[in-house]
Amino acid sequence: MELRQGQVAVVTGAASGIGLAMARRFAAEGLRVVLADVEEGALEKAAGSLREDGAEVLARTVDVSERDSVRALADAAYEAFGAVHVLCNNAGVGSGAEGRMWEHEVNDWKWAFAVNVWGVFHGIQAFVPRMIAGGEPGRILNTSSGDGGIAPLPTASVYAVTKSAVVTMTESLYAHLKAEEVPIGASVLFPGPHMLRTGLWESHRNRPERYAKERPRKTPYRSLDQWEAAMKAAGQEIEFTPVEAVADEVVDGIRADRFWMLPASEHSDRQIRARSTSMLDRANPAYLERFILD
């Protein structure tokens, strides 16, 4: 797909991090951008910054876990611009779950699935029929993660399960679009290859009351800065991928009609091979053993 002046890109989770970086990159290509986020103040700040740079922007406060909220976003985008060519279902949250899986609170799972899985499906259902009816080339991009999308990090198992679901949903979407013989492609994004400085670490700031924690956490939430400091104190230097590099990967991937937006990484390749070999050999998942908790 060619990205051209005047096309329209919709990005959820667009007030910061990867979402904002993608919106900036699309705007630099001449696209009009629709920013959606649950955090109103940050969203307005992001939209204002893009407008100052000359971008044509529509900003909408959206809770992707709510179907009607996403449908209203689609209505607003089509009313403002008449078409959508790129849809990035990017909004995501951590879960706040602690301990073993059988100790997790139900609301940790409900909240993570509502945003990370249902949010993607709501985007697909609200936009794809209209994109198909428009008859123009398009792309739906869903944000997954190496954690779950490739292999789970057991210490973040709820998040991993949701991101695994995003991969399967996107594979199915790809097949359905091909079966319809429409000029719209699907891609799954694995941001990286290193850690990213995003608001995911502080997802709890936007946790709605309907998914509230049922009991106090055993340990306080840690910010990214606190986690990084702890790693350095333990002698581990952490590499970070700039979110702008992820946005570049997205634009390059759209132009190349790339389904797997997975940056080159020896670590990721080792995980993929280890998991695939385990399945082919019908062997136990030894690739998870280094993550086993005491």
C-alpha positions as CSV (number, residue, x, y, z in Angstrom):
1,M,0.0,0.0,0.0
2,E,1.2,3.5,-0.9
3,L,0.9,6.2,1.7
4,R,-0.3,9.4,0.1
5,Q,-1.1,12.9,1.0
6,G,-4.6,13.3,2.2
7,Q,-5.2,9.7,3.3
8,V,-6.6,9.1,6.8
9,A,-5.0,7.2,9.7
10,V,-6.8,6.3,12.9
11,V,-4.7,5.4,15.9
12,T,-6.0,4.3,19.3
13,G,-3.8,4.8,22.4
14,A,-2.5,7.8,20.5
15,A,-1.9,10.3,23.4
16,S,1.6,9.0,24.1
17,G,4.2,6.3,23.4
18,I,3.9,4.2,20.3
19,G,0.5,5.5,19.3
20,L,1.7,9.1,19.3
21,A,4.9,8.2,17.5
22,M,2.8,6.5,14.8
23,A,0.5,9.4,14.5
24,R,3.4,11.8,14.1
25,R,5.0,9.6,11.4
26,F,1.7,9.3,9.5
27,A,1.3,13.1,9.7
28,A,4.9,13.5,8.3
29,E,3.8,11.5,5.3
30,G,0.9,13.9,4.7
31,L,-1.9,11.8,6.2
32,R,-4.7,13.3,8.2
33,V,-4.8,11.6,11.6
34,V,-7.5,10.7,14.0
35,L,-6.2,10.4,17.6
36,A,-8.1,8.3,20.1
37,D,-7.3,7.8,23.7
38,V,-9.0,7.4,27.1
39,E,-6.8,10.0,28.7
40,E,-8.4,13.3,27.7
41,G,-5.8,15.8,28.9
42,A,-2.9,13.9,27.3
43,L,-4.9,13.5,24.2
44,E,-5.5,17.2,23.8
45,K,-1.9,18.0,24.4
46,A,-0.8,15.5,21.7
47,A,-3.4,16.8,19.2
48,G,-2.2,20.4,19.9
49,S,1.4,19.5,19.3
50,L,0.6,17.8,16.0
51,R,-1.5,20.8,14.9
52,E,1.4,23.1,15.7
53,D,3.4,21.0,13.3
54,G,0.9,21.6,10.5
55,A,-1.0,18.3,10.8
56,E,-4.7,18.0,10.2
57,V,-6.0,16.3,13.3
58,L,-9.2,15.0,14.8
59,A,-9.0,14.0,18.5
60,R,-11.6,11.9,20.3
61,T,-11.7,10.6,23.8
62,V,-12.5,6.9,23.4
63,D,-12.7,3.8,25.7
64,V,-11.9,1.0,23.3
65,S,-13.3,-1.5,25.8
66,E,-16.7,-0.1,25.0
67,R,-18.2,-1.0,21.6
68,D,-20.4,2.1,21.3
69,S,-17.4,4.3,22.1
70,V,-15.4,2.9,19.2
71,R,-18.4,3.0,16.9
72,A,-18.7,6.7,17.8
73,L,-15.1,7.1,16.9
74,A,-15.7,5.6,13.4
75,D,-18.7,7.9,12.9
76,A,-16.6,10.9,13.8
77,A,-13.7,9.9,11.6
78,Y,-16.0,9.3,8.5
79,E,-18.0,12.5,9.2
80,A,-14.8,14.6,9.4
81,F,-12.8,13.0,6.6
82,G,-15.0,10.8,4.5
83,A,-12.7,7.8,4.6
84,V,-10.2,5.8,6.6
85,H,-7.2,4.1,5.0
86,V,-5.1,3.0,8.0
87,L,-6.4,1.7,11.3
88,C,-4.0,1.1,14.2
89,N,-5.6,-0.8,17.0
90,N,-2.8,0.1,19.4
91,A,-4.4,0.9,22.8
92,G,-3.3,-1.5,25.5
93,V,-2.9,-1.9,29.3
94,G,-1.1,-4.1,31.8
95,S,-3.2,-6.0,34.2
96,G,-1.8,-5.3,37.6
97,A,-2.0,-9.0,38.4
98,E,0.3,-10.5,41.1
99,G,1.3,-14.0,42.1
100,R,0.4,-17.3,40.5
101,M,-2.3,-17.5,37.9
102,W,-4.8,-19.1,40.3
103,E,-4.2,-16.2,42.7
104,H,-5.1,-13.5,40.2
105,E,-8.1,-11.3,40.6
106,V,-10.8,-11.8,38.1
107,N,-10.9,-8.1,37.4
108,D,-7.3,-8.1,36.3
109,W,-8.2,-10.5,33.5
110,K,-11.5,-8.7,32.7
111,W,-9.8,-5.3,32.3
112,A,-6.8,-6.6,30.3
113,F,-9.1,-8.5,27.9
114,A,-11.6,-5.6,27.6
115,V,-8.9,-3.3,26.3
116,N,-6.2,-5.5,24.7
117,V,-8.5,-8.0,23.0
118,W,-12.1,-6.6,22.8
119,G,-10.6,-3.2,22.0
120,V,-9.0,-4.7,18.9
121,F,-12.1,-6.5,17.9
122,H,-14.3,-3.4,18.4
123,G,-11.9,-1.5,16.1
124,I,-12.2,-4.2,13.4
125,Q,-15.9,-4.3,13.6
126,A,-16.4,-0.5,13.6
127,F,-14.1,0.3,10.7
128,V,-13.4,-2.6,8.4
129,P,-16.9,-2.8,6.8
130,R,-16.7,0.9,6.0
131,M,-13.1,0.5,4.7
132,I,-14.2,-2.3,2.4
133,A,-17.2,-0.4,1.2
134,G,-14.9,2.6,0.3
135,G,-13.0,0.4,-2.2
136,E,-9.7,2.0,-1.6
137,P,-6.4,0.4,-0.5
138,G,-6.1,0.1,3.3
139,R,-4.3,-1.5,6.2
140,I,-5.4,-2.7,9.7
141,L,-2.5,-2.9,12.1
142,N,-2.9,-4.5,15.5
143,T,-0.3,-4.1,18.2
144,S,0.8,-7.3,19.9
145,S,4.0,-7.9,21.9
146,G,6.9,-10.4,22.1
147,D,5.4,-11.2,25.5
148,G,2.7,-13.6,24.4
149,G,2.8,-12.9,20.7
150,I,6.0,-14.9,20.5
151,A,6.3,-16.6,23.9
152,P,4.9,-15.7,27.3
153,L,6.7,-14.0,30.1
154,P,5.1,-16.0,33.0
155,T,5.5,-13.1,35.4
156,A,3.2,-11.1,33.1
157,S,0.9,-13.9,32.1
158,V,-2.4,-12.0,31.8
159,Y,-0.8,-9.5,29.4
160,A,0.9,-12.3,27.5
161,V,-2.4,-14.2,27.0
162,T,-4.1,-11.0,25.6
163,K,-1.2,-10.3,23.2
164,S,-1.3,-13.9,22.0
165,A,-4.9,-13.5,21.2
166,V,-4.2,-10.4,19.2
167,V,-1.8,-12.4,16.9
168,T,-4.4,-15.1,16.3
169,M,-7.1,-12.4,15.7
170,T,-4.9,-10.7,13.1
171,E,-4.0,-13.9,11.3
172,S,-7.7,-14.7,11.0
173,L,-8.5,-11.1,9.8
174,Y,-5.7,-11.5,7.2
175,A,-7.4,-14.6,5.9
176,H,-10.9,-13.1,5.9
177,L,-9.7,-10.0,4.0
178,K,-7.9,-12.2,1.4
179,A,-11.1,-14.3,1.0
180,E,-13.0,-11.1,0.2
181,E,-10.4,-10.1,-2.4
182,V,-10.3,-6.5,-1.2
183,P,-7.3,-4.2,-1.4
184,I,-7.0,-4.1,2.4
185,G,-4.2,-5.8,4.3
186,A,-3.6,-6.8,7.9
187,S,-0.5,-6.6,10.0
188,V,0.5,-7.5,13.5
189,L,3.1,-5.2,15.2
190,F,5.7,-6.4,17.7
191,P,7.2,-3.2,19.1
192,G,10.9,-3.4,19.8
193,P,13.3,-5.2,19.6
194,H,14.2,-3.8,23.0
195,M,12.3,-2.3,25.9
196,L,10.2,0.8,25.2
197,R,9.5,3.9,27.2
198,T,5.7,4.0,27.2
199,G,2.9,4.6,29.6
200,L,2.1,0.9,29.8
201,W,4.0,0.7,33.0
202,E,1.5,3.0,34.6
203,S,-1.7,1.7,33.1
204,H,-3.4,1.6,36.5
205,R,-3.8,5.4,36.3
206,N,-6.6,4.9,33.8
207,R,-8.2,1.8,35.4
208,P,-12.0,2.2,35.4
209,E,-14.0,1.6,38.6
210,R,-15.9,-1.3,37.0
211,Y,-12.6,-3.2,36.9
212,A,-11.2,-2.0,40.2
213,K,-8.9,-4.1,42.3
214,E,-10.7,-6.2,44.8
215,R,-7.9,-6.1,47.4
216,P,-4.8,-4.1,48.0
217,R,-1.6,-5.0,46.1
218,K,1.0,-6.9,48.0
219,T,3.7,-4.7,46.4
220,P,3.2,-1.1,45.1
221,Y,3.2,-0.4,41.4
222,R,6.6,0.3,40.0
223,S,7.3,3.0,37.4
224,L,9.6,2.3,34.5
225,D,12.2,4.6,36.0
226,Q,12.0,2.6,39.3
227,W,12.3,-0.7,37.4
228,E,15.2,0.6,35.4
229,A,17.0,1.8,38.5
230,A,16.5,-1.6,40.1
231,M,17.9,-3.4,37.1
232,K,21.0,-1.1,37.1
233,A,21.5,-1.7,40.8
234,A,21.5,-5.5,40.0
235,G,24.1,-4.9,37.3
236,Q,21.8,-5.2,34.3
237,E,21.9,-2.4,31.7
238,I,18.7,-2.2,29.8
239,E,18.5,-1.3,26.1
240,F,15.6,0.8,24.9
241,T,14.1,1.1,21.4
242,P,12.9,4.7,20.6
243,V,9.2,4.8,19.8
244,E,10.1,6.7,16.7
245,A,11.9,3.6,15.4
246,V,8.7,1.6,15.9
247,A,6.8,4.1,13.9
248,D,9.4,3.9,11.1
249,E,9.0,0.1,11.1
250,V,5.2,0.5,10.8
251,V,5.4,2.9,7.8
252,D,8.0,0.6,6.1
253,G,5.9,-2.4,6.8
254,I,2.8,-0.9,5.3
255,R,4.6,0.0,2.1
256,A,6.1,-3.5,1.9
257,D,2.7,-5.2,2.6
258,R,4.3,-6.9,5.6
259,F,2.1,-9.0,7.9
260,W,4.7,-9.7,10.6
261,M,6.0,-6.3,11.7
262,L,8.7,-7.9,13.7
263,P,12.1,-6.1,13.9
264,A,15.2,-8.1,13.5
265,S,16.4,-9.5,16.8
266,E,18.5,-12.5,17.7
267,H,16.6,-12.8,21.0
268,S,13.2,-13.0,19.2
269,D,14.5,-15.4,16.6
270,R,15.8,-17.7,19.4
271,Q,12.4,-17.6,21.1
272,I,10.5,-18.4,17.9
273,R,12.9,-21.3,17.1
274,A,12.7,-22.7,20.6
275,R,9.0,-22.6,20.8
276,S,8.5,-24.0,17.3
277,T,11.0,-26.8,18.0
278,S,9.3,-27.6,21.2
279,M,6.0,-28.0,19.4
280,L,7.4,-30.0,16.5
281,D,9.2,-32.3,18.9
282,R,6.2,-32.6,21.2
283,A,8.6,-31.6,24.0
284,N,8.0,-29.7,27.2
285,P,8.5,-25.9,26.9
286,A,12.0,-25.7,28.2
287,Y,12.3,-22.2,26.8
288,L,10.2,-21.0,29.7
289,E,12.3,-22.6,32.4
290,R,14.5,-19.5,33.0
291,F,11.4,-17.6,33.9
292,I,10.1,-20.1,36.5
293,L,9.5,-18.4,39.8
294,D,10.8,-19.7,43.1
